[in-house]
Amino acid sequence: MTDALLDDAAQKEAAARKASAKGSVLYLDGVSVSFDGFRALNELSLVLAPGEMRAIIGPNGAGKTTMMDVITGKTRPDEGEVLFDGTHDLTMLDEAEIANLGIGRKFQKPTVFEFHTVADNIRLALKGPRTTRSALFGARNRIPDDAIDEVLSRVRLIEHRARPAGDLSHGQKQWLEIGMLLAQDPKLLLVDEPVAGMTDAETEDTAELLREIATRHSVVVVEHDMSFVRALGVKVTCLHEGSVLAEGRIDVVSADERVIEVYLGR
Ligand SMILES: Nc1ncnc2c1ncn2[C@@H]1O[C@H](COP(=O)(O)OP(=O)(O)OP(=O)(O)O)[C@@H](O)[C@H]1O
């Protein structure tokens, strides 16, 4: 292709992306973030459709965490647009405001309340006043057990409801934390490396769990485990040096020479 044709194609792509902002749940366009002159995100653009689950892959330092930090308001971009639901400009909001809009994030390490029961962990997370005290002794005691059990069934922990969360396996703690997020009924769920440290069986169950979750919520999941990403069966975005290197079906992305060179072939 000539330079003129390439410019034309890039402009058409940008125009199509712009048009897709309206109906999207998440829209990033030309997002850049620098740390001391180093570009962690470099004109990153990404569009997530309502109800879509997207897997984000890419080598260490590609910008995956920084992208999640920008979406959740932890990091402000130097430039670029970040829209939620086509209307909310996330670059103007703080972390609490973004969480209240319905964006939930699960970090890699599970952070459950180890000394509380599994059921009480969900009780704490269900909508209502936010202090632990009021959650356990006040308003949230009136949350019907049915609501708690519904979440626990979804995350496969119903049989463990009365156990202290600290007794759960690593994988079960991850599910409990996902359950705590689901209890808040977020519109968009951001999940960072959910299967790191899990057994093969737990990894398979987590893929199934996320597929179920994606029937009711939009999901962005960052993960290095390619068999897990394959099991999700969703569109994949490979980041490299802060930009999208390749995007599409996993079999296409994983066969891309550039993806093999910078990531999979290592
Ligand atoms: N607060 C910061 N200050 C300086 N540099 C940072 C900061 N946060 C991230 N970086 C740098 O930005 C780049 C992107 O980092 P990021 O954590 O987003 O990558 P990643 O794709 O999540 O990597 P990994 O797979 O290792 O988690 C890295 O080179 C990192 O060192």
The ligand as an ORCA input file, in Angstrom:
! r2SCAN-3c Opt
* xyz 0 1
  N       3.829      4.392     38.213
  C       4.738      4.145     37.284
  N       5.892      4.846     37.219
  C       6.791      4.593     36.257
  N       6.662      3.658     35.302
  C       5.562      2.914     35.333
  C       4.524      3.097     36.314
  N       3.524      2.211     36.061
  C       3.914      1.491     34.977
  N       5.124      1.914     34.540
  C       5.848      1.390     33.376
  O       4.945      1.405     32.288
  C       5.109      0.245     31.477
  C       3.781     -0.466     31.351
  O       3.500     -1.097     32.579
  P       2.198     -1.976     32.861
  O       2.270     -2.389     34.312
  O       0.996     -1.239     32.436
  O       2.439     -3.231     31.920
  P       1.668     -4.639     31.901
  O       1.340     -4.910     30.485
  O       0.558     -4.607     32.891
  O       2.799     -5.645     32.379
  P       2.667     -7.014     33.242
  O       2.208     -8.083     32.305
  O       4.076     -7.233     33.705
  O       1.718     -6.747     34.386
  C       6.192     -0.591     32.144
  O       7.409     -0.364     31.470
  C       6.223     -0.074     33.561
  O       7.516     -0.199     34.115
*
